[in-house]
Amino acid sequence: MSKLQAPFRVDHVGSFLRPKELVEAKEKFVKGEITREELTAVEDKAIEKLVEQQKKAGLKGFTDGEFRRQYWHLDFFWGLNGVDHTQAKIGYQFHDEITKPDSADVVGKITGENHPFVEHFKFLKQFEDEDFIVKQTIPAPAQFYFELIRDAEHIEQTFSVYPSKEELFKDIIAAYRQVIKELYDAGCRLLQIDDCTWGVIVDDNFLNIISKESHLTPEELRREHKREFLELNNGILEDLPEDLTVNTHVCRGNFHSTWASSGGYDSVSDALFEDENVHA
């Protein structure tokens, strides 16, 4: 239906602060005080209001604010088959803050059929018109891989299921491509892959720390990760429909307005800005 073609001159990341009533409803759901259906009703109402605000602001692409998620990335991982919601030893480390230790682990073959994000997209699709289209955001496959090698325990678990990195990458790419196909079949024409991995490997401090547990130097680690991230991200971008626009958003993390990493993009600019096959 839509004649609008992204990327747009002006865009937004897509994640919004949760309104108070939604935060309270999520807390009640966790405590067992309301049902899943009651929580969904609150989410629906909050999303409808947010969509109206985005339209009034003159935005061309709109999102659900990621209001149905606990995290910008983990919910997508948990929605894949063969992946469980687990706890890490420690949360994500930001400047002077640490998050809850939620994480994801591979427990079986990774596939992408019937991902819950497709139903989330279908709810948003009803608000679309020729000058106002849905932007679906998902974490990059590189981000998923980075979660699966987050620490020694994750690495051990991941490779107990997948003996080789080649097998793992093959299934990650196939699972993502399946989700993208189902989103496209549901009417998605604008996809954004969110990716903090590039922002992490530009941080020399981070690489110096993890290189102590590796046989590689910090610069060798950076080169290896650049190659891996490109293989994964470009793997999901091959042979996509011509009318599907895929953009990427790269950041250093944002938790209570703090950051997770620092450093210029010079060391990854060739891979990120020249070799990754996104539209923008």
C-alpha positions, -999 to +999 in steps of 0.1 A: +000+000+000+027+024+010+044+046-017+068+061+008+104+050+004+130+049+032+156+059+042+143+092+052+162+124+056+150+126+092+145+095+113+145+084+149+159+053+167+125+039+176+127+032+213+108+055+236+105+060+274+077+039+288+048+059+302+041+055+339+009+034+335+028+009+313+057+006+338+032+000+366+013-026+346+045-045+338+055-046+375+020-059+384+023-086+357+056-098+371+040-100+406+011-120+392-014-092+400-027-089+364-030-114+335-011-114+302-043-102+285-046-073+308-010-063+303-015-065+265-045-042+267-023-016+285+005-020+260-020-016+231-034+016+245+001+031+252+012+021+217-018+037+200-011+070+219+025+069+209+017+063+172-006+094+173+023+114+188+047+103+161+022+112+134+015+146+148+053+152+150+055+147+112+076+115+113+075+093+082+084+060+099+069+050+132+074+023+158+057+009+189+084+024+210+095-012+218+068-010+246+062-047+246+098-055+253+118-058+285+150-050+267+158-036+232+176-068+222+170-098+245+133-102+238+141-108+202+166-134+211+142-151+235+116-152+207+139-174+186+134-212+188+163-229+206+170-199+229+162-196+266+159-167+289+188-171+314+208-152+340+244-141+335+269-139+364+267-101+361+246-075+342+258-053+314+283-028+327+277+009+319+295+039+332+290+037+370+260+014+366+252-023+361+220-037+348+200-068+358+218-100+348+192-111+322+207-129+292+201-156+265+216-190+260+214-215+231+197-247+243+189-263+209+189-257+171+182-220+164+153-213+141+131-183+134+096-196+127+066-180+144+085-152+161+063-131+184+076-099+169+056-107+137+024-104+157+036-071+172+042-058+137+008-068+126-008-047+154+011-017+142+004-022+105-032-011+110-021+025+116+000+028+084-010+050+054+008+062+023+028+089+042+033+070+074+049+036+075+059+011+102+096+007+110+103-026+126+134-027+148+154-058+156+188-064+171+215-073+146+226-109+143+261-097+153+245-086+186+230-120+191+263-137+185+280-112+209+254-122+236+262-159+230+299-153+237+293-128+265+315-146+290+332-180+295+300-196+307+281-184+276+309-196+253+309-231+269+271-234+266+270-221+230+296-245+217+282-274+236+252-271+213+271-259+182+305-277+178+316-252+152+313-215+146+304-222+110+273-242+120+263-215+145+266-187+120+247-207+094+217-212+118+218-176+131+216-163+096+189-187+085+168-179+116+170-142+110+161-146+074+131-166+084+119-138+107+125-112+081+105-132+055+076-135+079+078-098+087+079-090+049+049-113+042+030-094+069+037-062+051+070-049+066+089-027+041+112-008+066+135-027+089+161-014+112+189-036+127+202-022+160+238-030+167+260-020+197+288-044+187+307-019+166+306+006+194+321-020+217+350-031+196+362+005+190+368+007+228+405-001+233+400-006+270+374-033+264+397-051+239+427-049+263+406-066+290+393-095+269+426-101+251+440-112+285+418-143+282+426-148+246+456-159+225+450-128+203+462-093+207+436-065+210+440-055+174+438-091+162+406-094+183+392-063+166+399-077+131+384-110+140+352-094+153+349-071+123+351-101+100+325-121+121+301-092+125+302-085+087+296-122+079+266-123+101+250-090+093+256-092+055+244-128+056+209-117+065+209-090+038+215-112+008+187-115-019+161-095+000+131-081-019+139-049-037+111-030-019+124-038+016+146-011+030+171-022+058+189+005+078+211+001+108+215+020+141+248+019+159+252+032+195+274+029+226+245+017+248+221+039+268+210+030+304+198+058+326+216+081+301+249+064+307+272+047+281+288+013+278+318+020+257+338+049+241+362+055+212+361+068+176+348+047+147+380+050+127+391+014+135+358-001+122+349+025+095+359+004+066+337-026+077+308-005+091+305+023+065+318+006+034+313-031+036+280-036+055+252-039+029+225-018+046+207+011+028+217+036+055 
